[in-house]
């Protein structure tokens, strides 16, 4: 996981889209029809309301994160 202290929220995060064949082909076998559209993001952004704490090597941050994460800024 990454925290970008320069962003107000996750809406600005560019999400890499991976090759659809990573989903369509598994272990060398075709698992979906040829040419089918696939959405294969490299990662997602978890909504803040679904996070109860952020555990780091420096400690545990709890909401409000704008305050608690200040201790972890480089």
PyMOL commands that set and color helices and strands:
alter all, ss='L'
color gray80, all
select helices_A, chain A and resi 10-12+21-24+48-50+65-72
alter helices_A, ss='H'
color red, helices_A
select strands_A, chain A and resi 25-26+29-30+54-56+59-61
alter strands_A, ss='S'
color yellow, strands_A
deselect
rebuild
show_as cartoon
